[in-house]
Amino acid sequence: MKYIINGACKSVIGNVRENNEDNYYFDFKTLKEDNEGNNKIKITQFENTDNVVCSVFDGMGGEAKGERASYLASSTLKQYIQENTNSKLIWEEYIETANEKICKEMLPNQRMGTTMAAVQFLENSINICNIGDSRIYGFKNKKLEQLSEDHTDAKIQEKLNINNTRTKARLTQHLGIRKNEMILNPYKNKYDYTKFEKILLCTDGVTDMLTDKEIEHIMSKKLDSKDIVDALVEKALEKGGTDNITVIVLEIKEEKRQFYKMIFPIIVTIMIVFIVIAIMMRNNRFEVIKNEYSGSIMAGQSFGFEYKGNANVDFSNEKVEYKDGKITAKEEGTTVMTITDNNENVLFQQTIKIFPNQE
């Protein structure tokens, strides 16, 4: 089965922040490091779904380090894919490379980093990967399902029965962690194309403002990917918009060949068959193409006689011989040449009069 992906993407600063620390990789492009998002929704269609990758990044760190980290992560992903066009993305390789680039720019007592949530469409599967709390959702039959795993201390505190007074859970994993501090452990999973109708990727500028039920309600509306992105961004802004907001919606559709595309090859095939049959019939049709008989011939003389098509030549006696397109008279008399088809229908008949050679 072949699928096409209709995608839409938008990133905005929000109502509170002065800069955009989010970034993305969408339609083979990223945002610049110093950006104000893209207020105009970007849309695209991926007709070849083998190794299509989309991702969102949420940077963190003071003094413009957040946007630097998210830019390094997104541009590294872009470069990785460009340099490996004939091979599939290996998440561990990319994450190690991006993490090293971010760590190299950190001062000893400085922190900068970024989350990453990505989806990779292959020919026969949908692969997801995330690190941090930017999320990936799957949607089908009006049901929303979180596919990514939040790397925060919320679950740890819940297990330890710790009353968390903070409004925001702390990240336990992200890009920008030095090797001597922690081993990065991204979450990965794999799904079949039939599992979902839409895939949503978003930074916490959406999920901190909207509940899963609110997101599900918007996703359930009969909207295309562009309008869903617009609705999610507007709702998050309406509910406060306290953080940067980045959203990617990917609509999965089974490719349905248009009727003319389906019928055209059939029509062409039928036409070719008829043309071949017509040519064969024409080539097999009987036709005298050369007959030099003048009304009589003397013994020992010949005249040219040629025909085309499937036919059988017969003479009423042995007074003539037919060979290599010539009829040669052997002795005085009369003979009748009859040409018939395979069903013994007479196609041509001619009486040949032979006079004695007077030499």
Secondary structure by P-SEA (a helix, b strand, c coil): cbbbbbbbbbbbbcccccccccccccccccccccccccccbbbbbbccccccccbbbbbbbccaaaaaaaaaaaaaaaaaaaacccccccaaaaaaaaaaaaaaaccccccccccccbbbbcccbbbbbbccccbbbbbcccbbbbccccccaaaaaaaacccccccbbbbccccccccccbbbbbbbbccccccccbbbbbcccccccccaaaaaaaaaccccaaaaaaaaaaaaaaaccccbbbbbbbbbbcccccccccaaaaaaaaaaaaaaaaaaaaaaccccccccccccccccbbbbbbbbccbbbbbccccccccccbbbbccbbbbbbbbbcccccccbbbbbbbbcccc
